[in-house]
Amino acid sequence: MSSESLFDFDRKVQAEHDAPLAERMRPRTFADFVGQDQIVDPDRVLLKSIAAGRLPSIILWGPPGTGKTTLARLVATSTQVDFQPVSAVTSGVADLRRIVAGAKDRKGMHRQSTILFVDEIHRFNKAQQDVILPHVEDGTITFIGATTENPSFEVIAPLLSRCRVFTLQSLDPDQMKAIVSRALADQTVGLGPMHATLAEDATDHLVNIANGDARIALNALETAAYTSTPDVDGNRVISVETIADALQRRSPMYDKAGESHYDTVSAFIKSVRGSSPDGALYWLARMIESGEDPMFIARRLVILASEDIGLADPQALPLAVAAQQAVHFLGLPEGRIPLAEATVYLACAPKSNSAYAALNQAMQDVREQANEPVPLHLRNAVTGMMKDMGYGKDYKYSHNYEGHFKEQEYLPPSLKGRRYYHPGEEGAEQEISQRLGRWWSDKASDNHPNQAINRPSENP
């Protein structure tokens, strides 16, 4: 063995020794892999494909610390192929082309196949993903991508259609405890030589705050073990206080540009719409803790006030706009207070989407019906010629009549009698409904054949 290879070997051993606990504790076999039974069960498609020697290109989608990279490495080890890992954060097109060229050489010499593993594939742009596509298609490489973001949004459709997507779930508390226990007991790469144990409440706290992320749990455990003072026998009991100090705070599973962002704001919107102040406050807190832009939240509140509360409480919109202005003026952390106030007010307010639904129906008629000229009696006779042509003729000036109202037609002839606005039965709209009923003989009842046309979608 050359001196250079000895140097490389020593460097590799040192790197493994210095690696964080989470890296050292990566499973070496599928049997050691904890969680994701829906993927690694021997009777499921992934392991069956490996056994048959027909591994498809795959995308591993799931939260951080759930085993995506480990799973990719285990697949490569099980298939005895050349494993070429890259990170989309630090690699580019040149790296991809170099790997593809090597894969073609190996294929031309009838040597082992190549797996290209791209960690955080969602960080590659369309042009970078396009580089991979033809070589997946012709079988030069088998592609494995890992992502925390929804592949439907982040992976180009042609590449996605050529991959099997496996969805990983956050690890549950029992799985997290199993991983932690294994790390404490392992005498080779784990914390076994330190004789460290966790107090029961420390274990629960670690698992809770790590939030299903094994990497966070293991690295916090290692920090806590090294900062715990051994007793006279050399044993280290890691207290809940030490774990709390090592963790500091929960790691939120949230990306302001990704699916977690949309899921969380959707839960917030639906909680306000569903009149649950507690649910709305919880999701508001999740967004604030995760670093969401407070002005984004404020804009959603203004939209909610208009779309979901509407005329049932006409004060909702001014209050939401005031909250937006207050957040703009104050910033965080104080700005979270007017956000909370507006959130609670809107959640507790009576609800109506009547104005929103009415506008949608009117816009549907504008798009689908003939756009007739404005009726003559509604036109403004600015000049004498316009007056001679009948502009404004027979128009009834409302203020000249009792109650400042006179019934007349305001729609084009083909839409005569069309109803768009149907007052709700909550809050201020009760009074609006009664007032319209007094004015318009055909609006005394809200039972109208057009009422259900083009109601807004159930989605936010």
MIROTOR-800017 format. One record per residue (C-alpha): residue number from 1; chain; x, z, y negated. Coordinates in steps of 0.2 Angstrom, whole numbers. Layout:
% residues N
PT  NUM  A  X  Z  Y
...
% end
This chain:
% residues 460
PT  1  A  0  0  0
PT  2  A  7  -5  -17
PT  3  A  11  7  -31
PT  4  A  -3  -1  -41
PT  5  A  -16  2  -28
PT  6  A  -11  20  -26
PT  7  A  -13  21  -45
PT  8  A  -30  13  -44
PT  9  A  -35  25  -30
PT  10  A  -29  40  -39
PT  11  A  -39  35  -55
PT  12  A  -54  32  -45
PT  13  A  -53  49  -37
PT  14  A  -50  57  -54
PT  15  A  -65  48  -62
PT  16  A  -76  54  -48
PT  17  A  -70  72  -50
PT  18  A  -73  71  -69
PT  19  A  -90  62  -68
PT  20  A  -106  72  -73
PT  21  A  -115  81  -59
PT  22  A  -129  69  -59
PT  23  A  -117  55  -56
PT  24  A  -108  64  -42
PT  25  A  -125  69  -33
PT  26  A  -131  51  -32
PT  27  A  -138  49  -14
PT  28  A  -127  39  -2
PT  29  A  -141  34  10
PT  30  A  -160  31  9
PT  31  A  -162  47  20
PT  32  A  -155  57  6
PT  33  A  -165  49  -8
PT  34  A  -178  61  -15
PT  35  A  -195  55  -21
PT  36  A  -202  37  -22
PT  37  A  -209  37  -5
PT  38  A  -220  23  -10
PT  39  A  -204  12  -11
PT  40  A  -192  20  2
PT  41  A  -203  23  16
PT  42  A  -196  13  31
PT  43  A  -213  5  34
PT  44  A  -214  -1  16
PT  45  A  -209  -19  11
PT  46  A  -192  -15  3
PT  47  A  -183  -7  18
PT  48  A  -192  -20  29
PT  49  A  -185  -34  19
PT  50  A  -168  -26  19
PT  51  A  -169  -25  38
PT  52  A  -174  -43  40
PT  53  A  -160  -49  29
PT  54  A  -172  -57  16
PT  55  A  -171  -46  1
PT  56  A  -181  -53  -14
PT  57  A  -176  -52  -32
PT  58  A  -184  -36  -38
PT  59  A  -187  -26  -54
PT  60  A  -187  -7  -54
PT  61  A  -198  0  -67
PT  62  A  -200  19  -71
PT  63  A  -196  33  -82
PT  64  A  -178  39  -85
PT  65  A  -169  49  -71
PT  66  A  -181  44  -57
PT  67  A  -168  34  -47
PT  68  A  -168  16  -52
PT  69  A  -149  14  -53
PT  70  A  -147  24  -37
PT  71  A  -160  14  -28
PT  72  A  -151  -3  -33
PT  73  A  -134  4  -27
PT  74  A  -142  9  -10
PT  75  A  -150  -8  -8
PT  76  A  -133  -16  -11
PT  77  A  -124  -4  1
PT  78  A  -138  -7  15
PT  79  A  -137  -26  13
PT  80  A  -117  -27  13
PT  81  A  -117  -39  -2
PT  82  A  -106  -41  -17
PT  83  A  -114  -29  -30
PT  84  A  -111  -34  -48
PT  85  A  -118  -21  -60
PT  86  A  -120  -24  -79
PT  87  A  -128  -14  -93
PT  88  A  -139  -24  -105
PT  89  A  -133  -13  -119
PT  90  A  -114  -18  -117
PT  91  A  -115  -35  -108
PT  92  A  -119  -52  -114
PT  93  A  -120  -70  -109
PT  94  A  -102  -72  -105
PT  95  A  -102  -58  -93
PT  96  A  -118  -65  -84
PT  97  A  -109  -83  -83
PT  98  A  -93  -75  -76
PT  99  A  -103  -66  -62
PT  100  A  -113  -82  -58
PT  101  A  -97  -92  -57
PT  102  A  -90  -79  -44
PT  103  A  -107  -79  -35
PT  104  A  -106  -98  -33
PT  105  A  -88  -97  -27
PT  106  A  -92  -84  -14
PT  107  A  -107  -95  -8
PT  108  A  -97  -111  -8
PT  109  A  -85  -102  4
PT  110  A  -99  -95  15
PT  111  A  -94  -77  11
PT  112  A  -106  -63  6
PT  113  A  -120  -65  -6
PT  114  A  -121  -58  -23
PT  115  A  -133  -45  -31
PT  116  A  -133  -45  -50
PT  117  A  -139  -28  -56
PT  118  A  -144  -27  -74
PT  119  A  -148  -10  -80
PT  120  A  -160  -9  -95
PT  121  A  -165  -27  -93
PT  122  A  -178  -25  -107
PT  123  A  -163  -25  -119
PT  124  A  -159  -42  -115
PT  125  A  -167  -55  -126
PT  126  A  -176  -71  -120
PT  127  A  -160  -82  -121
PT  128  A  -150  -69  -111
PT  129  A  -164  -68  -98
PT  130  A  -165  -87  -98
PT  131  A  -146  -87  -92
PT  132  A  -151  -78  -76
PT  133  A  -167  -88  -72
PT  134  A  -160  -104  -64
PT  135  A  -148  -94  -53
PT  136  A  -161  -83  -46
PT  137  A  -172  -98  -43
PT  138  A  -158  -108  -33
PT  139  A  -153  -92  -23
PT  140  A  -135  -91  -31
PT  141  A  -139  -73  -35
PT  142  A  -151  -60  -30
PT  143  A  -157  -51  -45
PT  144  A  -161  -33  -47
PT  145  A  -167  -27  -64
PT  146  A  -170  -9  -70
PT  147  A  -181  -4  -85
PT  148  A  -190  10  -92
PT  149  A  -202  -2  -101
PT  150  A  -217  -12  -95
PT  151  A  -209  -28  -87
PT  152  A  -225  -38  -92
PT  153  A  -220  -35  -110
PT  154  A  -201  -35  -109
PT  155  A  -196  -48  -95
PT  156  A  -199  -67  -98
PT  157  A  -213  -73  -87
PT  158  A  -203  -86  -77
PT  159  A  -191  -72  -72
PT  160  A  -204  -60  -69
PT  161  A  -214  -72  -58
PT  162  A  -199  -73  -46
PT  163  A  -197  -54  -44
PT  164  A  -206  -41  -35
PT  165  A  -209  -26  -46
PT  166  A  -207  -9  -39
PT  167  A  -214  5  -50
PT  168  A  -206  22  -49
PT  169  A  -215  38  -54
PT  170  A  -208  54  -62
PT  171  A  -202  66  -50
PT  172  A  -214  80  -46
PT  173  A  -209  99  -47
PT  174  A  -206  101  -29
PT  175  A  -195  85  -28
PT  176  A  -185  91  -43
PT  177  A  -182  108  -35
PT  178  A  -176  100  -20
PT  179  A  -163  90  -30
PT  180  A  -158  106  -39
PT  181  A  -156  116  -23
PT  182  A  -145  102  -15
PT  183  A  -134  102  -30
PT  184  A  -131  121  -30
PT  185  A  -127  120  -11
PT  186  A  -116  105  -10
PT  187  A  -98  110  -7
PT  188  A  -90  93  -9
PT  189  A  -97  85  -25
PT  190  A  -110  98  -30
PT  191  A  -109  116  -37
PT  192  A  -106  125  -20
PT  193  A  -89  131  -24
PT  194  A  -95  140  -39
PT  195  A  -107  151  -29
PT  196  A  -120  148  -42
PT  197  A  -139  152  -40
PT  198  A  -154  151  -51
PT  199  A  -165  165  -56
PT  200  A  -183  160  -51
PT  201  A  -190  159  -69
PT  202  A  -174  149  -73
PT  203  A  -178  136  -59
PT  204  A  -196  134  -66
PT  205  A  -190  132  -84
PT  206  A  -177  119  -79
PT  207  A  -190  109  -69
PT  208  A  -203  110  -83
PT  209  A  -192  105  -97
PT  210  A  -183  92  -88
PT  211  A  -200  83  -87
PT  212  A  -197  74  -70
PT  213  A  -180  67  -75
PT  214  A  -167  72  -62
PT  215  A  -152  67  -73
PT  216  A  -157  79  -87
PT  217  A  -160  93  -74
PT  218  A  -143  91  -65
PT  219  A  -133  89  -81
PT  220  A  -141  104  -89
PT  221  A  -138  114  -72
PT  222  A  -120  110  -73
PT  223  A  -118  116  -91
PT  224  A  -127  132  -87
PT  225  A  -117  135  -72
PT  226  A  -100  133  -81
PT  227  A  -106  144  -95
PT  228  A  -113  158  -84
PT  229  A  -100  172  -81
PT  230  A  -96  176  -63
PT  231  A  -98  194  -56
PT  232  A  -85  204  -48
PT  233  A  -88  194  -31
PT  234  A  -87  177  -40
PT  235  A  -106  174  -39
PT  236  A  -115  166  -54
PT  237  A  -133  170  -57
PT  238  A  -140  157  -70
PT  239  A  -153  165  -81
PT  240  A  -168  157  -89
PT  241  A  -159  160  -106
PT  242  A  -144  151  -101
PT  243  A  -155  136  -94
PT  244  A  -164  136  -111
PT  245  A  -148  136  -121
PT  246  A  -142  121  -110
PT  247  A  -158  111  -111
PT  248  A  -162  115  -129
PT  249  A  -178  105  -129
PT  250  A  -189  94  -118
PT  251  A  -184  76  -117
PT  252  A  -199  66  -122
PT  253  A  -203  50  -112
PT  254  A  -207  40  -127
PT  255  A  -200  24  -135
PT  256  A  -207  19  -151
PT  257  A  -206  0  -147
PT  258  A  -212  2  -129
PT  259  A  -226  6  -117
PT  260  A  -225  25  -120
PT  261  A  -228  22  -138
PT  262  A  -244  12  -135
PT  263  A  -250  23  -121
PT  264  A  -248  39  -132
PT  265  A  -256  31  -148
PT  266  A  -270  25  -137
PT  267  A  -273  42  -130
PT  268  A  -273  49  -148
PT  269  A  -286  36  -154
PT  270  A  -297  39  -139
PT  271  A  -297  58  -142
PT  272  A  -302  56  -160
PT  273  A  -315  43  -156
PT  274  A  -322  55  -142
PT  275  A  -323  70  -154
PT  276  A  -310  80  -145
PT  277  A  -300  89  -158
PT  278  A  -289  98  -145
PT  279  A  -284  81  -136
PT  280  A  -281  73  -153
PT  281  A  -270  87  -159
PT  282  A  -260  87  -142
PT  283  A  -256  68  -143
PT  284  A  -252  70  -162
PT  285  A  -240  83  -157
PT  286  A  -232  72  -144
PT  287  A  -230  58  -156
PT  288  A  -222  69  -170
PT  289  A  -210  78  -157
PT  290  A  -205  61  -151
PT  291  A  -200  55  -168
PT  292  A  -214  43  -171
PT  293  A  -215  36  -189
PT  294  A  -228  47  -198
PT  295  A  -234  33  -209
PT  296  A  -239  24  -193
PT  297  A  -249  39  -188
PT  298  A  -257  39  -205
PT  299  A  -262  21  -204
PT  300  A  -270  24  -187
PT  301  A  -280  38  -195
PT  302  A  -286  27  -209
PT  303  A  -292  14  -197
PT  304  A  -301  27  -186
PT  305  A  -310  33  -202
PT  306  A  -316  15  -205
PT  307  A  -319  9  -188
PT  308  A  -325  24  -178
PT  309  A  -333  36  -191
PT  310  A  -338  24  -204
PT  311  A  -354  27  -214
PT  312  A  -359  42  -203
PT  313  A  -347  52  -214
PT  314  A  -342  42  -230
PT  315  A  -330  56  -234
PT  316  A  -319  52  -219
PT  317  A  -310  37  -226
PT  318  A  -306  45  -243
PT  319  A  -299  60  -233
PT  320  A  -289  49  -222
PT  321  A  -282  39  -237
PT  322  A  -277  56  -245
PT  323  A  -268  61  -229
PT  324  A  -258  45  -230
PT  325  A  -254  48  -248
PT  326  A  -249  66  -244
PT  327  A  -238  61  -230
PT  328  A  -229  48  -240
PT  329  A  -227  61  -254
PT  330  A  -221  75  -243
PT  331  A  -212  67  -228
PT  332  A  -209  77  -213
PT  333  A  -209  91  -208
PT  334  A  -223  96  -221
PT  335  A  -232  80  -219
PT  336  A  -237  85  -201
PT  337  A  -250  97  -209
PT  338  A  -261  84  -218
PT  339  A  -260  73  -203
PT  340  A  -266  88  -192
PT  341  A  -280  91  -205
PT  342  A  -286  73  -205
PT  343  A  -285  72  -186
PT  344  A  -296  87  -184
PT  345  A  -308  81  -198
PT  346  A  -310  64  -190
PT  347  A  -312  71  -172
PT  348  A  -326  83  -178
PT  349  A  -335  70  -189
PT  350  A  -351  61  -183
PT  351  A  -346  44  -176
PT  352  A  -353  26  -180
PT  353  A  -345  9  -179
PT  354  A  -360  1  -186
PT  355  A  -351  -7  -201
PT  356  A  -337  -13  -190
PT  357  A  -349  -21  -177
PT  358  A  -359  -28  -191
PT  359  A  -344  -37  -198
PT  360  A  -339  -44  -181
PT  361  A  -356  -51  -179
PT  362  A  -357  -59  -196
PT  363  A  -339  -67  -193
PT  364  A  -346  -74  -176
PT  365  A  -360  -82  -185
PT  366  A  -348  -89  -199
PT  367  A  -337  -97  -185
PT  368  A  -351  -103  -174
PT  369  A  -365  -108  -185
PT  370  A  -366  -121  -198
PT  371  A  -359  -115  -215
PT  372  A  -374  -120  -226
PT  373  A  -373  -121  -245
PT  374  A  -377  -105  -254
PT  375  A  -396  -105  -257
PT  376  A  -400  -110  -275
PT  377  A  -409  -94  -280
PT  378  A  -392  -85  -276
PT  379  A  -381  -96  -287
PT  380  A  -376  -92  -304
PT  381  A  -382  -104  -318
PT  382  A  -366  -104  -329
PT  383  A  -371  -120  -338
PT  384  A  -387  -129  -343
PT  385  A  -384  -143  -331
PT  386  A  -383  -130  -317
PT  387  A  -399  -122  -323
PT  388  A  -408  -139  -323
PT  389  A  -402  -141  -305
PT  390  A  -411  -125  -300
PT  391  A  -397  -113  -299
PT  392  A  -403  -96  -300
PT  393  A  -422  -101  -300
PT  394  A  -434  -89  -292
PT  395  A  -420  -75  -291
PT  396  A  -428  -58  -293
PT  397  A  -417  -46  -303
PT  398  A  -418  -30  -293
PT  399  A  -417  -18  -308
PT  400  A  -433  -26  -316
PT  401  A  -443  -19  -301
PT  402  A  -449  -1  -296
PT  403  A  -436  8  -287
PT  404  A  -423  -5  -292
PT  405  A  -428  -16  -277
PT  406  A  -437  -32  -274
PT  407  A  -438  -40  -256
PT  408  A  -431  -57  -256
PT  409  A  -420  -68  -244
PT  410  A  -401  -67  -245
PT  411  A  -396  -77  -230
PT  412  A  -395  -96  -228
PT  413  A  -411  -104  -221
PT  414  A  -405  -106  -203
PT  415  A  -400  -87  -202
PT  416  A  -416  -81  -210
PT  417  A  -421  -64  -203
PT  418  A  -404  -61  -195
PT  419  A  -399  -43  -193
PT  420  A  -380  -38  -193
PT  421  A  -380  -20  -199
PT  422  A  -389  -7  -188
PT  423  A  -387  11  -194
PT  424  A  -382  24  -182
PT  425  A  -391  40  -179
PT  426  A  -378  52  -184
PT  427  A  -373  60  -201
PT  428  A  -376  51  -217
PT  429  A  -382  35  -208
PT  430  A  -399  44  -204
PT  431  A  -402  43  -223
PT  432  A  -396  25  -224
PT  433  A  -408  20  -210
PT  434  A  -423  29  -219
PT  435  A  -419  20  -235
PT  436  A  -417  3  -228
PT  437  A  -434  6  -219
PT  438  A  -442  10  -235
PT  439  A  -435  -6  -243
PT  440  A  -436  -19  -230
PT  441  A  -452  -20  -219
PT  442  A  -442  -28  -205
PT  443  A  -429  -15  -205
PT  444  A  -440  0  -202
PT  445  A  -434  -1  -184
PT  446  A  -417  -3  -177
PT  447  A  -423  -12  -162
PT  448  A  -417  -30  -165
PT  449  A  -412  -43  -153
PT  450  A  -395  -46  -162
PT  451  A  -390  -28  -160
PT  452  A  -379  -29  -145
PT  453  A  -370  -46  -150
PT  454  A  -352  -45  -152
PT  455  A  -349  -26  -152
PT  456  A  -331  -21  -153
PT  457  A  -320  -20  -138
PT  458  A  -318  -4  -129
PT  459  A  -300  -5  -131
PT  460  A  -292  2  -147
% end
